[in-house]
């Protein structure tokens, strides 16, 4: 792929739009499909300078590289739709899905199309954040995708030739990083119930090596629970396939479900997030339990 490729992004969420904007540095154009997308998606796409096309077919026909960054539950259906349109370029499966699902997605695309396995680790590349995009799969396609991000806030790294390497690395890290925040939420909810939230926070302040010292992250996690919950199930499936116990991740997914209605709530407070962890039949403003 010696020319500057045309890139398509599925879909311009907070991560997808920012990553696509970085890819624009090495692309002739970055396209997104307006069909069925929300005003918020349109605003992000405009903000990051992405070019709109009215249909997914036009995106598939024009793009040399399609990058899929969407909620895990939609990843396979999205890939199936693009494959069904006869896409013949490079499809970058960059969602938080398990390696087996990534392999199934790769099998949807007959030659000459090629699938590259991808995993993004870090916050969206805005405001000084510099996430990593790990890639695995056949050459020269993985290198061509990595080259899109040369000199940008996205650090692209090729891991090797096997589909599943990038997705498993993403889930291995996400399992720790996200479940640890779920545990922080549970710890503070328990402490709040018994009136010792301040004492727990003080203990955590004396230990700089713990997420407990950053309880403000709980509200942020709650607002993203609608995406993180399905990701926990993907990680659990990956553990189970490797003969490892998946129960902790299943429990994390179940806990995140209590925050599902907090989707993208930028005004959510720690107190609100902790209250929403309580059983539905309990009132959020119930007084602390006995000391």
N, C-alpha and C positions, 0 to 999 in steps of 0.2 A: 504494500500500500504506500507507494512513493508520493502520491499527491496528498494534499490536505483533505482529509475525509469530511463528509457530512455526518454529523452525529445527531441521533435522536435520543430524547430522554423520556423515560416512563417512570414516574410522572414528576412534575416539579413541586414536590413537597419541600420542607425546610432543608433536608439534606440533598435531595435530588437536584433542586434548582441551583444550589450553591456549587455542587460538584459539576453540574453541567456548565455553569459560568466559567469555571476553571478550565474545563475541556475546550472551551471556545478559543483559548489561546493557541491550540494546535489544530483547530478545525476550520473548514471553510464556512460552516454554519452549524448552529445547534438548534434543532427543531423540537417542538413539543406539540401535542395534539390537543386542541381545545374541546373536542367533543366530549360532553358529559362531565367536564371538570368544573370545579367551584370557582366563584369570584376570587377566593383567596389564592387558588392556584394561578389564576390569570394575573393577579397582582404580583405574585412572586416571579412568574415568568417574565413579566414586563420589567420588573425591577432588575433582574439579572441579564436582560438583553437577549432573551431567547426568542426565536422566530416561530410564530404560530402557524400551524397548518390545520385545516378543518377536519381531516379524517385520519384515522390510524393507517389506512391504506396508503395515503400520500406519504406519511412518515416512513412507512416500511419500504415504499418504492424509492424514496429519495435518499434514505440514510445508508451510509456504508457501515456505520457502527451504531448499534442501539444499546443504551445503558438502561437496565431495569433497576430502579430503586423505589420500591413500593412496600406496603405492609406485607409481612410474610404470607398471610393467608391468601393474598391475591397473586402471588408470584407465578404459580404454575398456570393458572388460567390466563394471565397476561402473556406468558410465553407461548401458550398454545394458540392464542389469538394472533400473535405476530407470525408464528410459524405457518398458521393457516393462510396467511396473506402472501405466502411465497417468498418471505424475506430470504435473501441470499448472502447477506453480509456477516458481520461479526456481532453476536449477541452476548452482551456482558451481563451475566446473572449475578448482580451485586447485592441481592437481598439477604436478610438473615434467615436463611433456610438451611436445613441439614444436608450433608453431603449426598445422601441417597436421593433426596428431592432434586438437588442440583444435577445429578446424573440423569434423572428422569427428564428434567428440562432439556438437558443436552441432547437426549435421544429424540426430542420433538423436531429437531432441525436437521433435515437431511442435507448432504453436500449439495452445492458448494458452501452453504452456510456453516459457520463455525461458532461454537459456544466457548466463552471464556468465563471461568469461575472467578468471582470477585467478592471481597469483603472489606467494608469500610470500618475503620476503628478510630474513634475520636468524634468530636463535635463538628458540625458543619463548618466549612472553611470560610468563615466570616469573622470580622473583629479580631484578627490575629490568631485564630485557631488554625492548626495545621494537621488535619487528619491524615491517616495513612490509608491508601487503597492497595490491598494485597491482591495479587492476581495469580492464577495458575491455569494451565491449559496449554494447547499447542502453540508452537512458534510457527511463523513470526507474528501471529495475531496478538499474543500477550504483550510482546514488546511494542507493537503498534499502538495498543491501547495505553500502555504506560507512557509512551512518548507524547500523548495528548497533554499530559500534565507536567511536562518539563517546565521548570521555572515558575510553577504556580504554588498555591498554598496547599495543594494535595500532593503528598509524597507517595508516588506509585512504586511498588516493588513487586517483581516477579519472583514467585516462590519455587516454581518448578512446573513440570509438564502435565501433572495429574489433576483432572477435575476432582474437586473435593478438598484439596489442600487449603485453598483460600477460605472456603466456607467453614471448614472445621476450625481454622485458626480464629475466625471471627466469633464462632460460637463458644470456643474454649475461653476466650477473653470475656465475652459478654456474660457468660454464666457467672463468673466471679463479680464483675463490675456491677451488674444489675441486681443479682440476688443479694449482694451485700447491702444495697440500699433498701431492698425490701425488708431485710432483717433489722436495719436501723429503724424503719417505720414501725415494725412490730415491737421493738424494744421501747421506743418512746411512747407508743400507744399503751403498753403495759405500765410503764412508769407513770404516765398521765392518769391512768385509771386509779392508781394508788397514791397520787399526790406527791410523787418523788421525781417528777420530770426534771426539775432544776438540779437535784442532786446527781442524776444521771449525766446531765449535760456537764456538770462540774468535773465529774470523774473523767469524762471523755476529753475535756480540755487539757487534762494533765497527761493525756496519751495522744500525741500528735500522729500516731500511726494507725488511726482507726477512723472509719466513716462515721462513727458515733459522734465525733467532734464536728460534724458537718450536717446537723439535722435539717438545715434549710434545703438540703438536697432531696428530702422526702417529698416535699410539695412538687418539686420538679419531676420526680419519678412518678408521682400520682397522675400528673397531667399527661404523662406519656405511657400510662399503663395500657391503654388500648392497643399500642404497638408492641410494648414489651411483653405482655401476656402471651400472645402467639409465639413470640421469639423464645420464651421459656419452654414452650412445648416442643419447638424445633430442637432446642438443646437437649431436652429430656429424651427425645427420639434418638438423637445422636449418641447419647450415653448408653441407652438401651441397646442400640445396634453394636456397640463396642463391648457389651457384657458388663456395663457399669450400672450402678443403681440410679434410677432416674427420679426417685421420689421427692428429693429436695426441690428439684426444678418444677415438678408437677405442683408441689405445694406453693411454690412462688407464683406460678401461673394462677392458681386458685386465689391467692392473696391479692394479686394485681386486679383480679376481676372485681374486687370490692371498690376499686378506684375507676372502674370503666366509665362511669358517668362524669368523670372529671376531665374528659378529653380536651387537651390543649387549653386548659383553663389557666391563663397567665396570672390571674389574680388569686389563685388558690393559696391559702396560708397553711402553715404547718399545723395549726390547730384544726382547721377544716380537714386536712388530709388524715390526721390521726383519728378524727371523729368518724370519718367514712370507713375506717377499718373495723369499727365496732359492728356487732351483729345488727342486721337491718331493724330488728324489733326494738333495739335500744335507742333511746334518744341521744342525740349528739351532745346535748348540754347537760347530761346527767352529772350529778356531783361526783367527785372522786370517791372511791371506795374507802373503807376504814383503814386507818394507819396501823 
